[in-house]
Amino acid sequence: MPIKGFDTLTPDDKRVVMAFADGRMNMSEAARKERYAYTTVMYHLTSVRAKTGLDPRDFHDLAQLVQAIKDERKEYEQQDE
């Protein structure tokens, strides 16, 4: 099922969501990984929530967002073939 507002996410929003997931839902880890300030990570996570209605700080919502980002990447890679 498509996520409402997913197409409005910026590449930075998506990068922060993935870094947050990779960092075990730790904003400090996501900030370190992406070389952003902690407040920048917080801004992007809040932005994702406002745009999609899904809160990346909630495990189930984060899982949906991560899957949608992975699916989008897979589609993009298949287009290049």
Secondary structure, DSSP 8 states (H G I E B T S, - for coil): ---TTGGG--HHHHHHHHHHHHTTS-HHHHHHHHT--HHHHHHHHHHHHHHHS--TTSHHHHHHHHHHHHHHHHHHHHHH-
